[in-house]
Amino acid sequence: MESTTDTLVNLALSTTRATFVTNHQHLFLVGTEGLQKPEAPRRTVQLEKMELDALSLSEPTAPSSKPPRPDWLVLPLKKMQDTFPAMITVGRTANNDIVLQDVTISKLHAFFQTTAGALELCDAGSRNGTFVDGRRLAGRGKGEKVKLGDYVRFGQISLRILDAGQTWDTVQKGLRGRL
């Protein structure tokens, strides 16, 4: 069965930019981080403070123009599940809207919500933190507004918020050589 990422990548490669943008009126999370599958489905591996500090201090990197590794991520930033109707949830389990099956991601890691017309990202009390452009969000605290082009990180997974046109451009530039 084809994953959401593979489906979106194939659509972006097989359609024009205008068609892709018309068919996808939502934002995307795009990145090239490697997912580390959990050995036991109910465990979140906690990153050591040194590892978290190193990830926080490093500059966010833009998606490379070189052909990416097979673990390229293109995820729609939209509501997919019936649970928690006022938010777009991010977590390791299948009941989330955005599923990141990685050992550093909590079952319910973070969530996006619209507040006063702006998109906001909140940490749901995750073990390894949620970050916006390198700044760690308070666990179960006030969220932070996010916008196009921002880098967000859940545990060790770094992604960038892009619109449909930017996603199509990124896929065309970065993946054409691989497929």
Sequence and secondary structure as in RCSB ss.txt:
>XXXX:A:sequence
MESTTDTLVNLALSTTRATFVTNHQHLFLVGTEGLQKPEAPRRTVQLEKMELDALSLSEPTAPSSKPPRPDWLVL
PLKKMQDTFPAMITVGRTANNDIVLQDVTISKLHAFFQTTAGALELCDAGSRNGTFVDGRRLAGRGKGEKVKLGD
YVRFGQISLRILDAGQTWDTVQKGLRGRL
>XXXX:A:secstr
   HHHHHHHHHHHS HHHHHHH  SEEEEE       SSTT      HHHHHHHHHS      SS   TT EEE
EES  SSSSTTSEEEESSTTSSEE   TTS SS EEEEEETTEEEEEE S SS EEETTEE  BTS  EE  TT 
EEEETTEEEEEE HHHHHHHHHHHHTTT 
